Amino acid sequence: MEPTVFYILAAVTVIATVLAITERHAVHAIVYLVTSFFALAVIFFTLGAPVVAVFEVIIYAGAIMVLFLFVIMMLDLGQPERARRPGIRDWWPALALGAVILASVLTLLVSRAQAVSAAGRAIGVKEFALALFGKYGVAVEVISMQLLFALVGALYLAKRRER
């Protein structure tokens, strides 16, 4: 059952990512990217990495997507005065992908309650934190600095555009 759910969620992740790349409206692209992140979080959960799944939702689907939305609002990429209300044609891809993710999560919860796989050893939060900030501490700091530089660059572009 889990390999089937894995492949379904992998397809949802790929489809949502392709829709995020090809979408013309920036906010719609963010919604598709969040859908992709949620599907990827469920994939991590099925692979026995619940901590990574939680980080995927909190950090990527939460904080970074809010940062992207903030940057889009600062750059004023949309023209709300010319925007139209989204029709059913605009909603069906997101609704279909969300329904597939929800069905996959429910299937996993039902099947996981019956038997927990012992194929891999699950590590706790403490071991994960020690590995992340001990062995990969420099990489984490470099990535956080890159995110800070991206935010400063976006604010600079927004200020320069106003002049």
Steps between C-alpha positions, in 0.01 A plus 500: 500500500777745589682472164174585322443803721863601449465499120168684511650771723811517282275563200310768694829665597623505141166626361468773764859611442449516123182702555692732735766556236261557211240710685490863392341640815756507782257432785358197319854374450558525875184298567624226266842505663344464846301204365825349379661555841211330681520199269875485557444515877269198480766319294755569773254369757451177305877455478525505880622857547223676694733773625598593144131495403417742781791725401380491139159629604615753758805642323424469131122498472470748784784744544663508157171517311394791722834663416438446126150644531639798691758562226232476230290752690801730543584486129134555411501243220126476474245753384204449733288754317508280187467170683197283447342253737639152446256262335466125535756461222758666725407294806483145367876422485560610859185324624589177318857498633382585850245218490770253394725613786215474751406152378864392522533629855181322607617178335834524678340567836273198466778268381761632743271440796502131412877455474796729540787413268824414678717515188686815603592636839318823574713760671372744754503876493811520719708276272378691195587835657846381601570374148355810333673763710812298583604344172313735265501819708697704248265400216196601705653840571593553134144422390355735761731777377389434139137541604588825676682628190201409282267697726729804503534479122123487454454802725770686307327421170168616640647831621682557171181432307312768695744771389 
